[in-house]
Amino acid sequence: MSTNFGMTRSDIQRNHALLTPESHEWITQPDWPGGELAWLISPDMGAKFAMGIVRSTDGIPAAAAPPEGIARFLFCLDGNVRLQSGVALAPEGFAFIPPGTRDVVSAGPGSRFVLFEWHFLAHGPGPELVSGSVADTAGTPLRGDDWLMVQKLLPTDPAFDAEFNIMNFEPGASLAYVETHFMEHGLLMLDGGGIYRLDERWYPVQAGDAIWMGPHVPQWFGALGRQKSRYLIYKNYNRPPLSQR
């Protein structure tokens, strides 16, 4: 029996959204046998990408490859995820799957991973599959602030039309200013928490929360508490404002 009596921290606005775990709706889909998905961000809310969490109790033997022109990014939260090409992801392992590779995804019992999908915008020859782990990814200070380290998970190469980064905030650290830009974000809090400003609203956030930030929404984050705060964030990149996808 539910004890929240209609309460949730989730909040969906015209140009942003906070999606919190108590409101996740887990569904099955034919393309993901053995898995359950909570789609958190989708084009139906105004985004140009989809972001969800996939979980498996007994294992996902083989998910269908995405439609033509769709790129995927996977980030393992628990358990293990494998690609048909042989890539194996442990917790905090990641993989970028370029469109057209038809790489099949499988997952072991008890696994959870973040799934991003989007219409890929090519700039010449497409990029190759990229995989790695957060532990093996170097960090650099954001604008010289060594209390705010950025780990870039994909190469800084114009062949990629997206960025995926891990943002690491020491307690009390914050973004240097309120950002506004034409790019959009999908974000998942991994550790810690703090306050996220989105437009004119201020949201307390914690591990497990997801955020959509649409184009031009004012955005800012400050970390609170005694532990480091981290989040995984997607940004559409190397795309002009007039791009249709």
C-alpha positions as a Markdown table, in Angstrom:
| # | Residue | x | y | z |
|---|---|---|---|---|
| 1 | Met | 0.0 | 0.0 | 0.0 |
| 2 | Ser | 1.3 | 3.4 | -0.9 |
| 3 | Thr | 2.1 | 5.8 | 2.0 |
| 4 | Asn | 3.0 | 8.9 | 0.0 |
| 5 | Phe | -0.7 | 9.9 | -0.4 |
| 6 | Gly | -0.3 | 11.6 | -3.8 |
| 7 | Met | 3.0 | 13.3 | -3.0 |
| 8 | Thr | 6.0 | 13.4 | -5.3 |
| 9 | Arg | 9.0 | 15.6 | -5.8 |
| 10 | Ser | 8.7 | 15.1 | -9.6 |
| 11 | Asp | 7.9 | 18.3 | -11.4 |
| 12 | Ile | 7.3 | 18.7 | -15.2 |
| 13 | Gln | 7.5 | 22.2 | -16.6 |
| 14 | Arg | 7.4 | 23.6 | -20.2 |
| 15 | Asn | 11.2 | 23.8 | -20.5 |
| 16 | His | 12.6 | 21.5 | -17.7 |
| 17 | Ala | 11.6 | 18.6 | -15.5 |
| 18 | Leu | 12.7 | 16.9 | -12.3 |
| 19 | Leu | 12.0 | 13.1 | -12.4 |
| 20 | Thr | 12.4 | 11.5 | -9.0 |
| 21 | Pro | 12.4 | 7.7 | -8.2 |
| 22 | Glu | 9.1 | 7.5 | -6.3 |
| 23 | Ser | 7.3 | 8.4 | -9.5 |
| 24 | His | 9.0 | 6.1 | -11.9 |
| 25 | Glu | 6.7 | 3.9 | -14.0 |
| 26 | Trp | 8.3 | 0.6 | -14.9 |
| 27 | Ile | 7.1 | -1.0 | -18.2 |
| 28 | Thr | 8.0 | -3.8 | -20.4 |
| 29 | Gln | 8.7 | -3.4 | -24.1 |
| 30 | Pro | 9.1 | -6.0 | -26.9 |
| 31 | Asp | 12.5 | -4.8 | -27.8 |
| 32 | Trp | 13.8 | -5.4 | -24.3 |
| 33 | Pro | 12.9 | -9.0 | -23.4 |
| 34 | Gly | 13.5 | -9.7 | -19.7 |
| 35 | Gly | 13.9 | -6.0 | -18.9 |
| 36 | Glu | 11.8 | -3.3 | -17.4 |
| 37 | Leu | 12.2 | 0.4 | -18.4 |
| 38 | Ala | 11.4 | 3.7 | -16.8 |
| 39 | Trp | 11.5 | 6.2 | -19.6 |
| 40 | Leu | 12.2 | 9.5 | -17.9 |
| 41 | Ile | 12.8 | 11.9 | -20.8 |
| 42 | Ser | 11.3 | 11.7 | -24.2 |
| 43 | Pro | 10.3 | 13.8 | -27.3 |
| 44 | Asp | 6.8 | 13.9 | -26.0 |
| 45 | Met | 7.9 | 16.4 | -23.3 |
| 46 | Gly | 9.8 | 18.6 | -25.8 |
| 47 | Ala | 13.2 | 16.9 | -25.7 |
| 48 | Lys | 15.1 | 15.8 | -28.8 |
| 49 | Phe | 16.4 | 12.7 | -27.2 |
| 50 | Ala | 15.2 | 9.9 | -24.9 |
| 51 | Met | 16.7 | 8.9 | -21.5 |
| 52 | Gly | 15.6 | 5.9 | -19.4 |
| 53 | Ile | 16.7 | 3.4 | -16.8 |
| 54 | Val | 16.7 | -0.3 | -17.7 |
| 55 | Arg | 16.6 | -2.9 | -15.0 |
| 56 | Ser | 16.6 | -6.7 | -15.2 |
| 57 | Thr | 15.7 | -9.3 | -12.6 |
| 58 | Asp | 16.6 | -12.5 | -14.3 |
| 59 | Gly | 18.7 | -11.1 | -17.2 |
| 60 | Ile | 18.2 | -9.5 | -20.6 |
| 61 | Pro | 19.3 | -12.1 | -23.2 |
| 62 | Ala | 19.3 | -9.8 | -26.2 |
| 63 | Ala | 17.7 | -6.4 | -26.8 |
| 64 | Ala | 16.8 | -5.4 | -30.3 |
| 65 | Ala | 19.1 | -3.0 | -32.1 |
| 66 | Pro | 17.9 | 0.6 | -32.4 |
| 67 | Pro | 16.2 | 1.9 | -35.6 |
| 68 | Glu | 18.3 | 3.2 | -38.4 |
| 69 | Gly | 20.0 | 6.5 | -37.6 |
| 70 | Ile | 19.7 | 6.2 | -33.8 |
| 71 | Ala | 22.7 | 6.4 | -31.6 |
| 72 | Arg | 22.9 | 4.9 | -28.1 |
| 73 | Phe | 24.8 | 5.6 | -24.9 |
| 74 | Leu | 24.8 | 3.1 | -22.0 |
| 75 | Phe | 26.0 | 3.7 | -18.4 |
| 76 | Cys | 26.0 | 0.7 | -16.1 |
| 77 | Leu | 24.7 | 1.4 | -12.6 |
| 78 | Asp | 24.6 | -2.2 | -11.2 |
| 79 | Gly | 25.5 | -5.7 | -12.4 |
| 80 | Asn | 26.9 | -6.1 | -15.8 |
| 81 | Val | 26.0 | -5.2 | -19.4 |
| 82 | Arg | 27.5 | -6.7 | -22.6 |
| 83 | Leu | 27.5 | -5.8 | -26.2 |
| 84 | Gln | 27.5 | -8.4 | -29.0 |
| 85 | Ser | 30.8 | -7.0 | -30.2 |
| 86 | Gly | 32.4 | -8.2 | -26.9 |
| 87 | Val | 32.4 | -5.0 | -24.8 |
| 88 | Ala | 31.6 | -5.8 | -21.2 |
| 89 | Leu | 30.5 | -3.1 | -18.7 |
| 90 | Ala | 30.8 | -3.3 | -15.0 |
| 91 | Pro | 29.3 | -0.6 | -12.7 |
| 92 | Glu | 30.3 | 2.9 | -13.9 |
| 93 | Gly | 31.3 | 1.4 | -17.3 |
| 94 | Phe | 30.0 | 3.2 | -20.4 |
| 95 | Ala | 29.6 | 2.7 | -24.1 |
| 96 | Phe | 28.7 | 4.9 | -27.1 |
| 97 | Ile | 27.1 | 2.8 | -29.8 |
| 98 | Pro | 27.1 | 4.7 | -33.2 |
| 99 | Pro | 24.2 | 4.3 | -35.5 |
| 100 | Gly | 24.3 | 1.5 | -38.0 |
| 101 | Thr | 26.4 | -0.9 | -35.9 |
| 102 | Arg | 23.4 | -3.0 | -34.9 |
| 103 | Asp | 25.3 | -3.9 | -31.7 |
| 104 | Val | 22.9 | -6.1 | -29.5 |
| 105 | Val | 22.8 | -5.3 | -25.7 |
| 106 | Ser | 22.4 | -8.0 | -23.0 |
| 107 | Ala | 22.5 | -7.7 | -19.2 |
| 108 | Gly | 23.0 | -10.1 | -16.3 |
| 109 | Pro | 20.5 | -10.7 | -13.5 |
| 110 | Gly | 20.1 | -7.7 | -11.2 |
| 111 | Ser | 21.6 | -5.3 | -13.6 |
| 112 | Arg | 20.6 | -1.6 | -14.0 |
| 113 | Phe | 21.8 | 0.8 | -16.6 |
| 114 | Val | 21.0 | 4.3 | -18.0 |
| 115 | Leu | 20.0 | 4.3 | -21.7 |
| 116 | Phe | 20.2 | 7.4 | -23.9 |
| 117 | Glu | 19.0 | 7.3 | -27.5 |
| 118 | Trp | 18.9 | 10.1 | -30.1 |
| 119 | His | 18.8 | 10.9 | -33.9 |
| 120 | Phe | 22.5 | 11.1 | -34.8 |
| 121 | Leu | 23.7 | 14.1 | -36.8 |
| 122 | Ala | 26.6 | 13.1 | -38.9 |
| 123 | His | 29.6 | 15.3 | -39.7 |
| 124 | Gly | 31.5 | 13.3 | -42.3 |
| 125 | Pro | 32.6 | 9.8 | -41.5 |
| 126 | Gly | 30.8 | 8.5 | -38.4 |
| 127 | Pro | 32.7 | 7.8 | -35.1 |
| 128 | Glu | 33.6 | 4.3 | -33.9 |
| 129 | Leu | 32.2 | 2.5 | -30.9 |
| 130 | Val | 33.7 | 4.0 | -27.7 |
| 131 | Ser | 33.7 | 2.2 | -24.3 |
| 132 | Gly | 35.5 | 2.7 | -21.0 |
| 133 | Ser | 35.0 | 3.3 | -17.2 |
| 134 | Val | 34.7 | 6.3 | -15.1 |
| 135 | Ala | 37.6 | 5.1 | -12.9 |
| 136 | Asp | 39.9 | 5.2 | -15.9 |
| 137 | Thr | 38.8 | 8.6 | -17.2 |
| 138 | Ala | 40.9 | 11.6 | -16.2 |
| 139 | Gly | 39.3 | 14.7 | -14.8 |
| 140 | Thr | 40.1 | 18.4 | -15.4 |
| 141 | Pro | 39.0 | 21.4 | -13.4 |
| 142 | Leu | 36.1 | 23.3 | -14.8 |
| 143 | Arg | 37.3 | 26.9 | -15.6 |
| 144 | Gly | 40.2 | 26.4 | -13.2 |
| 145 | Asp | 38.1 | 25.4 | -10.2 |
| 146 | Asp | 39.7 | 22.2 | -8.7 |
| 147 | Trp | 36.7 | 21.7 | -6.5 |
| 148 | Leu | 34.6 | 21.1 | -9.7 |
| 149 | Met | 36.2 | 18.4 | -11.8 |
| 150 | Val | 34.8 | 17.2 | -15.2 |
| 151 | Gln | 35.4 | 13.8 | -16.7 |
| 152 | Lys | 34.7 | 13.7 | -20.4 |
| 153 | Leu | 33.6 | 10.2 | -21.4 |
| 154 | Leu | 33.7 | 10.7 | -25.2 |
| 155 | Pro | 36.6 | 12.1 | -27.3 |
| 156 | Thr | 36.6 | 15.8 | -28.1 |
| 157 | Asp | 36.1 | 15.1 | -31.8 |
| 158 | Pro | 33.6 | 16.9 | -34.1 |
| 159 | Ala | 32.5 | 13.5 | -35.4 |
| 160 | Phe | 30.5 | 13.1 | -32.2 |
| 161 | Asp | 27.2 | 15.1 | -31.9 |
| 162 | Ala | 26.9 | 14.7 | -28.1 |
| 163 | Glu | 28.9 | 15.0 | -24.9 |
| 164 | Phe | 28.6 | 12.7 | -21.9 |
| 165 | Asn | 30.4 | 13.9 | -18.8 |
| 166 | Ile | 30.7 | 13.1 | -15.1 |
| 167 | Met | 30.6 | 16.3 | -13.0 |
| 168 | Asn | 32.3 | 16.1 | -9.6 |
| 169 | Phe | 31.5 | 18.7 | -6.9 |
| 170 | Glu | 33.3 | 18.9 | -3.6 |
| 171 | Pro | 31.0 | 19.9 | -0.7 |
| 172 | Gly | 30.0 | 23.5 | -1.2 |
| 173 | Ala | 31.2 | 23.8 | -4.8 |
| 174 | Ser | 28.9 | 25.2 | -7.4 |
| 175 | Leu | 28.7 | 26.2 | -11.1 |
| 176 | Ala | 30.4 | 29.6 | -11.5 |
| 177 | Tyr | 27.3 | 31.2 | -13.0 |
| 178 | Val | 23.7 | 30.6 | -14.2 |
| 179 | Glu | 24.0 | 29.1 | -17.7 |
| 180 | Thr | 21.7 | 29.7 | -20.6 |
| 181 | His | 22.3 | 28.2 | -24.0 |
| 182 | Phe | 20.6 | 26.5 | -26.9 |
| 183 | Met | 21.8 | 23.0 | -26.1 |
| 184 | Glu | 19.7 | 20.7 | -23.9 |
| 185 | His | 20.7 | 18.3 | -21.1 |
| 186 | Gly | 19.7 | 15.0 | -19.6 |
| 187 | Leu | 21.1 | 14.4 | -16.1 |
| 188 | Leu | 21.2 | 11.6 | -13.5 |
| 189 | Met | 22.4 | 12.3 | -10.0 |
| 190 | Leu | 24.9 | 9.6 | -9.0 |
| 191 | Asp | 26.0 | 10.6 | -5.5 |
| 192 | Gly | 25.4 | 13.4 | -2.9 |
| 193 | Gly | 23.0 | 16.2 | -3.6 |
| 194 | Gly | 22.4 | 19.9 | -3.5 |
| 195 | Ile | 20.2 | 22.6 | -5.1 |
| 196 | Tyr | 19.5 | 22.8 | -8.8 |
| 197 | Arg | 18.1 | 26.0 | -10.2 |
| 198 | Leu | 16.0 | 25.5 | -13.3 |
| 199 | Asp | 14.3 | 28.6 | -14.8 |
| 200 | Glu | 12.8 | 30.4 | -11.7 |
| 201 | Arg | 12.5 | 27.2 | -9.6 |
| 202 | Trp | 14.9 | 25.8 | -7.0 |
| 203 | Tyr | 14.9 | 22.1 | -6.5 |
| 204 | Pro | 16.6 | 20.0 | -3.8 |
| 205 | Val | 18.1 | 17.0 | -5.6 |
| 206 | Gln | 19.8 | 13.8 | -4.4 |
| 207 | Ala | 21.2 | 10.6 | -5.8 |
| 208 | Gly | 18.7 | 8.8 | -8.1 |
| 209 | Asp | 17.0 | 12.0 | -9.3 |
| 210 | Ala | 17.0 | 12.8 | -13.1 |
| 211 | Ile | 16.6 | 16.2 | -14.8 |
| 212 | Trp | 15.7 | 17.4 | -18.2 |
| 213 | Met | 16.9 | 20.9 | -19.2 |
| 214 | Gly | 15.5 | 22.2 | -22.4 |
| 215 | Pro | 17.1 | 24.8 | -24.7 |
| 216 | His | 17.8 | 28.2 | -23.1 |
| 217 | Val | 16.5 | 27.3 | -19.6 |
| 218 | Pro | 18.5 | 29.1 | -16.9 |
| 219 | Gln | 20.4 | 26.4 | -15.0 |
| 220 | Trp | 22.7 | 26.3 | -12.0 |
| 221 | Phe | 23.8 | 23.7 | -9.4 |
| 222 | Gly | 25.4 | 24.0 | -5.9 |
| 223 | Ala | 26.5 | 20.9 | -3.9 |
| 224 | Leu | 25.4 | 20.6 | -0.3 |
| 225 | Gly | 26.2 | 18.2 | 2.5 |
| 226 | Arg | 29.5 | 16.5 | 3.6 |
| 227 | Gln | 30.1 | 14.2 | 0.7 |
| 228 | Lys | 31.1 | 14.8 | -2.9 |
| 229 | Ser | 28.2 | 15.2 | -5.4 |
| 230 | Arg | 28.4 | 13.6 | -8.8 |
| 231 | Tyr | 26.1 | 13.5 | -11.8 |
| 232 | Leu | 26.1 | 12.0 | -15.3 |
| 233 | Ile | 25.1 | 14.6 | -17.9 |
| 234 | Tyr | 24.3 | 14.5 | -21.6 |
| 235 | Lys | 24.6 | 17.5 | -23.9 |
| 236 | Asn | 23.8 | 17.7 | -27.6 |
| 237 | Tyr | 27.0 | 19.1 | -29.1 |
| 238 | Asn | 28.6 | 20.0 | -32.5 |
| 239 | Arg | 25.1 | 20.9 | -33.7 |
| 240 | Pro | 24.0 | 24.3 | -35.1 |
| 241 | Pro | 20.9 | 25.9 | -33.7 |
| 242 | Leu | 19.0 | 25.2 | -37.0 |
| 243 | Ser | 19.6 | 21.5 | -36.9 |
| 244 | Gln | 16.3 | 19.7 | -37.2 |
| 245 | Arg | 17.2 | 16.8 | -35.0 |
